[in-house]
Amino acid sequence: MIVQRLREIQNRYGFLPDAELKKLADESGVPLHRIEEVSSYFPAFILERTNPAKIVLRVCRDATCHLRGAAQLLDNRHGLPVVAQQLTQQTGQTICVEGVSCLGRCDRAPAVWVEKRPMPPGEHAWVYCQRDQPFLEGVLRRLAADEDPPAPDTDAGYLPHTNLNRGYSQPVVGPGDEPVLEAAGWSLDIYGRQKWPRDYRAVRRFTDYLKNLGRPLLPPPRELTGQELENYIQKWHPMLVELKKANLLGMGGAGALAYQKWLDVWRASSGDTDARLEVSEKYIVCNGDESEPGTFKDRELLLRMPHLVVEGVILAGLMTGATAGYIFIRHEYHEQIEAVRQEIRRAERLGACGDNIFDSHRNFPVEVFESPGGYICGEQSALIEAMEDRRGQPRNRPPELTTNGFRDKPTVVNNVETLAWTPAIVLFGGDKYESGGWRPPPPATARWGGRRLFSVSGDVARPGVYEVPIGLPLRELLTDARYCGGIINGPLRAVATSGPSGGLLPAKLPVDPKFDERKRAEAIGKIAERSAADAAFLDWFLRTHLPVGAKELDVLELPLDLVFFRNMNSAFRLPVEPMLGAAIIVYAGQVDILEQAVNFTEFFRNESCGKCVPCRIGSQKLVQIGTELLQRRNAGQPRTGAEAERLANDVRDLYRTLQLTSICGLGYVAPIPLATALTYFPDDLLRPPTGEAEVSRS
């Protein structure tokens, strides 16, 4: 794979020397222009002709890091760029300070990434978190003097706040001398909770089933549908039935049903003569390109519990008849990449991975694919494009990846957490997982199913990674002592319930007072056509938290359920679509919401792949509108009256256009931050900011 070879060269030199690119072209037989096409596209690749700096310090500029003072560190008048310029003049070596998109350390913001070219043997980069400007200046000065920098802040040396609420405890050692996140308390971690050795017993259970079956596990004939298909699956694939019982949704944002993806790939023909051949060319891809600002749950799973991820990939491969698995991990997670590679080697030694898994005559190799960089690679078809040595740009669909994915073969792409849940579902059953949802207090009968992880950062007492029952009210996650322990720095002002993708919701969400009994009944009835359970949830919620005639809804009462958020948008007819993702960022006090929204919008502009014109041009136009609003307001000349309404209309037009015409989700969500700011926080367009202290709090 060309991309992986380029990553190896980049890791070795800190950039891509021209001579190495020519050598790669000669060895691989790939024309140099094709290698140039790929290497010039991905942000992690640095070409020699760009005259790469000897020392580079990158400050995360997004979301929580922005809230915690990244802009001040990057200030060209008083920040780190001034020091870099002075050291360049003094030493004659180029030293650079620049902003970078989210580094995935949002719970200890601001985060900084430092490299010296070439890096010392065995080093990938130095990462520093929650460090002030004098400390970072010292890092630059020591590197400029050819001295060793201070010890970096590693992910392995930091234990985040989790459900057991033990704070920053020391790592412990579990069975087999593997490090364990002892302070997690997640039911997902079945081996840790049961005090079992990490022996891949879920894989063994499935391979034992295959051996006892006495015949190949053939996918159902294509003509089977409806109850006949259900009967076939019940008879021949009981573990796939358990996945269906669990109602496990994708944890990467889209929320697709895992069971349906696996079934589609199991049934899909990969072009073999016999479409029902038990083992045909199909693939499992774990999407570990966790790049949404505010999201860092997969960081912990990959580092502390890689066995669950690797076992989930193997199970997906065996249960769908796939031939190989890949775990795609963002390049900034170098500790996680090494942890997963070590775990794959351990699984191979145990006989759980590779050739003849547990004497079942089934082969399934797994390997790590290190990302070439870029938020867009989190989009599953762009990820596949990168794996195929092309620019990471989303595909037009159909066809879907379940029929035409990696190498144009049927492919399952699932999030890290989705796959990490599957060992527990195989061992304890889908009903056990599904029963883990939140139950409202009696006499309510509504119920939710399942559990999931959330990454929480910003103005909370204990930012961290928490496993919660699906449907838990947001209030409990943010204020309960079992979780985040309360909102700090003032009363709640806004919350981003899906990182930048969901924009910023106010503490009190305005609701149309005309949403009367008749309209409520109509909304519930439409949802009941799809799901009686979902309709029951909404009915209970409205009666409990939104009486008829109410003008606002307390955002803290919203249940943490992806399906409910989707139903809420259609039922309430909100002006801007709310979203629920894995990242929750909390903003309190007098934080400047307009400024935060512009920062969100800049992120999408910076990360747009440029393939579709509406997104490429529209995201830049949104940044221009937001920047102008900020500049005029801060100069004491805010846009008001007809001017303000014109700009609001422009944003609404862009909102509709991008959502109708963009190829992928980036264009769909890019207008949402600014749209939520203009809709829910109109006062922020008029008043000057209250001072840097409100947007740069320690």
N, C-alpha and C positions, 0 to 999 in steps of 0.2 A: 504494500500500500504506500503510495507516494506521500500522502499526508503524514503517515507515521515516520517515514524516513526523514521528512523535513523536520518533524518534531525532534527526532534524535539529533539532527545536525544543530538545530536551534539550541537545544539543551546543552550541547557540547561547547558551542562557541559563543552563545548569547545572541547570535544573529546568523544569517545565512550567507556565507561567503560565496562569491560568484564561482570560484573554482569548484566548490562542493556541489553547487547546482549543476554545473557542466558534468562533473563526475557522476552524479546521480542520473542524469539524462543518458550518459553512455552505458551505465550499468543496467539500467532498467529498460532501455530501448524506447523510452517515452521522449518525444520531441521536447527540446528545451522550452519552446514557447508554451507547451502545456504545463510544464513545471512552473514557469513564470506566471501563468494565469492563476494558478492556485496559490503560490507563495505570495503574490502581491495582493491577494484578496483578504486573507485572514489577519486580524489585528495582532495576533500573537507572533506572527512571523515578521522579522526585521531584516530587510535586504541590505546588503553591503553598500549599495550605491546611495543609500539614504544617510551615509556617514553616521552610523549609530554611536551614541555617546558612550564614553568609557564607563561612566557611572550614571545610573538612572534611578530616580526615586519617583514612584507613582503613588499618588494619593487617591483613594477611592472618593469619588465626587458625588455619589448617588445616595438618595433617600436618607437612611439613618446616619451615615457618615456626613452627609450635608447638614443634617440637623445638629450634629456634634462638632461642627466647626471646620469641615474640610475646605470650605471656601476661603476661610482665613489662612489656612496653611498654603493655599495656592495663590494667594494675593500677590500680584506682581509688584506691589509697592512695599509691603512689609512682610511678606511670607517667605517660604522656602525658596522660591525662584530667585530672590535677591541674593541669598547665600550661595546658591548654585552658580550664579553669574560671577560673583566675587571669587569663588574657588577656581572657576574656569580660567579667569584672568591670572590668578596667582600661580596655578600649577601647570597651565598649558594643556591640560587634558579636559576634554569636553564632559561637563557634568550637567545633567538635565533633570528638572523637576516638572512633572506633568500630571494631569488628571487621568484617571482610568475608571472604567465602568466597574460595577460592584464586584468586590473580591470575596463575598460570601462570609464575611466576619462581622455581620451587622450587630450581633449581640455584644460586641466589644469595640464599637466605633469610637473614633475613626480608625480605619485600617490603611496601612501603607505597605507597599511592595518595593523592595530594593534589590537591584542587581548590579554586579560589577563584571565587566566583560574582559576576559572569560571568567566564569565563576570558578572558585576553588573546586578541586575534585570532590565529588560526593554532595556538593551543594546545588540547590536548584534556584533558590532566591531566599532573601531574608524578609520576613513579614513582621511588622510591629503593629500592635493594637493599643488603643487608648493612650498613646504617647503624645506629649506636648511638643511645641515647636522647638524649644531649647534642646530637648533630647534628640530630635530628628536632625537638627543642625549638627549636633555632635556626631551622629552617624555619618553624615556627609563629610565632615572634616576628617574623621578617622579613615574613611575609605580613600579620600583624596591624598592622605599622607601614607597610603599603602599599609595601613594598620588594620587589624581585624576589627570588624564592627562589634557592637554589643551583642550578646546572645539574643537570637530572635525569639519572638513569642510564637511557639509552636502550637498547633491544634492539639497534639497529643498531651501537651503539658497543661492544657486548660480544660477543665470540666465545666460545661455549662450548667445553668440551673435547669433542673428537670423535675419530674413529678415527686420524687422523694424529698425534694426541698432540702438537700444537704449542702447546698452551696458549692464551694470550691474544695471538695475533698480530694484526697490523693488517689491516683490510679491504683487499682488492686490487680492481682493476677488470678486468673481463673483456670479451669481445667485445661491442660495442654500448654500452659505457660503463655496464653494469649491475654493481652490487656482487655479488661472489661470495664464498661462504663457503669461502675457500681452504683452511681447515684441516679440512675435513670428511673427505675420503677415502672417501666413500660411493659404492658402485657404482651406487646409485640415480641419482646425478648424471651421467647419460651425456654431457651436453653439456660439462660441466666436465672430465670424465675424458678425453674424446676431443678436447678443445680445439676443439670445433665452435662456430660461431656459433649463437645460440639462434634458429634459423630455422623451428622447428615442422616438422621434416622427417618426424616420425611422422604428423602430420596430412596432410602432402603425400603420403606414401606411400599412405594410405588413399584420399584424393581421386583420386589417379592410378588406383588400382584401380577406383574408381567410374566414372571416365571411360572406362577400357578395357573395362569390363564390357559396355557396349553395351545395357544394359537396367536398369530399376530394381532396386534391392536389396530385393526383396519378402520379407517374413518368411514362414516356412514355414506351410503350411496347418494349421489347428488340429487336423485329424484325424491328422496325422503324429505318431507316437510311436516309441520304441525305435530300432532300427537305421535305419529309414527317415528319422527325424528327424536322426540323426547323419549319414547320407549327404547329406541336403539341406544341412546346415551345412557339411560338408566341401567340397561343390561350390560353394556360393554365398557363404560367409562365412569364408574361411580365416583372417582375423585374429581372429575370435571363437574359432576352433579354437586359436589360439596362447594365448589367455587361458585356455582350459581346460587346455592342456598345462602352463601355469605353476602351476596349482592355487593361484592367488592368493586368499588369504582376506582378509576385511575386517579392517582394522587399528584399528578403533574400539572393539573389545571383544567383540562378538558373534561375530565370526569366520565370518560367512556367506561362501559361495563367490561371488566376484565374477562368475564366468562365469554362474552360475545366475541372478543378478539381471539381468544384461544380457540374457540369452536370454529371460527371462520378459517383460521390458519390450519387447524387439524383437517378440515374438510377440503381445503384448497388444493388444487393440482399445481405442481411446480413444473409441469411440462414433461413428466415422465410418461412412458408408454402406458403404464398402469396407473391411473389417477389415484387409486386406492392403495398404492404401495405404502407399506408401513413407514419406511424411512426414505424420504425424498428430500430434495434440496430446499430446505426452509431454514429460517433464522429467527433467533430471539435476540433482541437488542434492549439492553437496560439503559434508559436515558438518565444519566447522571450529570447532565450539563446544567446544573442548578445555577442559573444566572439571573433570575428575577431578583431585583433589589429587595432585601428584607427576608429572603429565604435562605435557610442554612440547616434544615433538618437532615437532608441527604448527606451533608458534610459529616454529621455525627454517625449516621448509619454506616456509611462507607468506611469510616475510620474505626469505630468501636465495635461494630457488629457486621463485619464484611461477610461472615459465614451465612447470615440470613439472606443477604443479597445474592451471593453465589449460589446458595441452595435454591433460592427462588428462580434464578435463571435456569438451573439444571432441571428443576421440576417443570418449568414452562416448556423446555426443550423436549423432555421425555413425554409429556402429556399431549403435545401437538405433533409429535413425529418430526421435530426439527433436527438439523444436522450440526449446528454450531451456535454458540452464543457469544455475544460481545457486550462488555460493560463500558459504555462511553462516559468518560469522566472529564470534567473541565480541567484544563491544564493548571489552573491556580491551586488545585487540590493535590499537590504533589505528595503529601503524606498519605492521603487517601488512595492515590494510585498505587503506591508501594504496598499499603496494607492489603488492598484487594489482590494484587499480584501474589503476595505471599500466601494469602488465603487460597487462591486457586492452586498454587503448588501443594499446599497442605491437603486440599481436597483430592488432588491427583494421587498423593501418597496413600490416602485412605481408601482409594478405589471408588470415590464418589463422583469423579470427573474424568473425562478423557475416554480411553478405550475400555470397552467391556465393563461398564459401570456395575459394580457389585455382582459380577458374573451373570449379568442379564443379557449379554451379547448385544447390548446397545451402547453405541459410542456417542459421546457428546462433549467436544472440547469447548473450553471457555477461555477468552482472553480479554485483556483491557485494551481499549482504544482511547488514547489520550487526545483530547479535543484540540484542534488548532486555534480555538478561541472564537469569541463572538456570541452574543446573546441569541442571535437568530438560530444557532445550532440547537437550542432547546426546542425549536419547532421540529416535530419528528421527521418530516420529509426533508428538511434542510440538513438535519443530522445524517440521514441516509446519504444525501448528496455528498457531504463531507467524507463519509466513510468510503465512498466510491471515487475519491480523488477528484472531485469537482468542487466548484465554489459552493459554499453552504447557502443555497437559496431555495426557498420552498418550491415544491412542485405544484402544478395545477392538478387538481384531483376532481373526478376519478381518472385513472384507477386508484384504488385504495392500497395502502401498504400491505394489508392482509392478503392481497393477491399479487401485487407487483411492488415489492419493497426492496430490500437489499439485494443487489445483483439481479433485480427484476424478478425475485422469487418471493413467495409468501413470507411475510415477516410480522412478528409480534413486536411492537415497541411499547414498553411499559416503564413507568417511573420507578425509581429505586425503592420507595416505600411500598408501592403496590406489590412488587416482587417479594419484598421482605416479609409481608404478611402471609404469603402462601404456605410456608412451612407450618405455621400454626393452624391454618385452615385444613391442611392435609392431615395433621396429627390429631386435632381436636374436633374437626368438623366445621362446616359452614355455619351451622346454627349457633355454635359457641361464639364465633366472631359477630354474627348478626345481632346476637342478644346483648352485645356490649354497648348499644346506643343509649342515649339519655332518655329518662322517663320524667315527664312533668309530674308535679305533686298531685295526689288524688284531690278531687274525684276525676281529674282529666284521664282520658283513656288513650290519647294520642301517644305514639312512641316512635323513636328513631332507631335505626340499626347501624351497628358497626362502630369502629373507633378510627382515629387518625391522629397524625402529628401536626402541630402548628409551630412555626418559628415566630416568636414575638420579640420585637425590639422597640426602641423609642422610650417614651416617658412612662415606664413601668419600673417597679422596684426590683424585679428579678427578670430581666430579659433572658430568654432561653428557649428550649425545645420541650414542648409538653404534649403528651398523648392524652386526648380527651374523648369522651363519648360523643359521637356525632349527634348534633342537636343541642349540645350544651349551650346555654345562653352566653353570649360574649361577656356579659358582666362577670360571670363566675371565672372565666379564664383570666380576665384582667385583674380582678380584685380579690379572689379567694386565696387564702393562705396556702392552699395546696398547689397553686399555680404561680401567677405573676406577683401576687401579694400587694397589689394596689397601684393606682395611678399617681405619679409624682410630678413635681414642677407645676402644680396648679390643677384646676378642674379640667376634665376632658374637653378638648376643643374639636378634635377631628380624629378619625381613624381610617387608615388605609387597610381594607379588609382583603386585598389581593395584591399587596405591594403597589407599585405605580399603576398596574393594569386596571385596578378598580377605582382609581382616583381617590378622593378624600371625602368621606361622609361626615356630616356634622353630628354633634352629640344628640341633637334633636332633628330628626329627618322630617321635613315638611310633607304633609299628606293632604291631598285634595279633600276638603270637607264635604264635597259632593259624593264622596265614596260611601253612599248610603246602603241601606239593607238590600235594596234590589240589585245594586251593582256588586255588592259582596256575594250575594247568592249566585249571580251570573258568573263571577270569577271562580267561585268554588265549584260550580257546576262544570265549567270548562275543564278545570284541572281534574275533576272526578272522571271525565271521559278518558283520561290517560292513566290515572292512578287514584283509587279510592283512599289509599293510605295518605298520599300527599294532600288530597283534599281535606282529610280529617285533621292533618297537621295545621293547615292554613286556617281552617274553621276554629280550631282551638286557640290558635295564636290571636286571631282577630277578636274573639270574645274576651280573651284574657288581657291583651295589651293595647288594643286599639278600639275603644268604644265608638259607636256611631257618632259622627260629628266631630271627632278629634281632629285637630289640625296638625299634630306632630306625633312622631313615634320615637321613643327612646331607643337609640341605636344599640345601647347595651343589652336590650332585651332580645335582639336578633339571635335566632338559633344558628349555631355553627354547622350548617348543612347546605351543601352546594345546591341541591335540588330546591330547597326552600328559597334560596336567593333568586333562582331563576323564576320560580313561581311568583315571588314577591314583585319582580319587575313587571310581569304581565298583568298581575292582579291589580296593583296599585297605580299602574300607568305612570311610573316615575319619569321625570324629565331626562334623567341620565341613568343608564343601566347599572345597578349595583352588581358587584362580583364578589365571590369568595374564593380565595386561593390558599396556599400554604403559608403565605407571609402576612403577618398582621403588624402594622406599624402604628404606634400610638403617639398622638400629638396633644400636648396639654398647655395650659396657661395662655399666653398671648402670642403663641407662635404665628408667624406670618404665613398664612395658608396660600396666598397667591404666589409668594416666592417659592414655597415648597412645590406647588403645582407646576411652575415653570421648570424647576429642577427635574421633576418627573418627565415633563415633555421633552426636555433636552436629552434625557436618557434614550427615549424612543427615537428621536432624530439621530442621535449618535449611532444607534444600533440598527437602524434600518439597512437592510441589505441592498436596497436600491433597485431591486428587480422590477417592482411594479411602480409605475409613474405616480399614481395617487398617493401612495405612502411616501415615496421619496420627496415629492414636492410638498405634499400636505403636511408632513411632520415638520418640515422647515418653516412653512407658513405659520403653523401653530406656535413654534418657538418665537418667530418674529412678533406675532400678536402679543404673546405673553411678555416678552422682553419690553416691548413698547409700553404696555400697561404698567409694568414695574418702573420703568424709567420716568414716565410722565408723572406717576404717583409720587415717586421719591423726590422728584423735582418740585413738588407742590402744585403740579398742573394735571391732576388726574382726569381721565376720560370720564365725562359725565353726560347725562341726557342722551341726545340723539347719537353722539359719537360712541358712547358706551354701548348703546343698543345695537348700533351697526356692527361693532366688533363682536358682540355676543351672537348676533345673527350669523356672522362669518364663521364663528366657531361651531354653531349648530349646523350650518351647511357642510362644513368640513367633517363634522361628526357623522352625518348621514352619508356623505359621499364615500368616506373611507370605509365605513362599515359595509357598504354595498359593493365596493369595487376592489378592496385589497385582497391579495391572494391568501395571506395568512393572518394569524391573530395579532401580530404586531400592529399592522395598520388598523385593525378593528379597534384596538384599545388605545392607540396613540392620542386620540382627541379627548379621552375620558378625564384625565387629570384637570385640564384647563376647563372643560365643560362643568365639572363638579365645583371648581372654585368659583366660576362665574354664577352658577346656579344657587349654590348653598352658602357662599360667603361673599355676598356683594359688598359688604362694608370694607373688606380688605382691598377693594379697588380704589377706595377713597382715602383711607387714613394712611399716614406714613408709617413705616415700620417702627416698632417701639424700641429698637436698638439691637445690636448684635448679640447681646446677652440672651435674647429670647430664641435665637436660632443657632446658638453655639454654646450649649449648656454642658457642663461636665457631668 
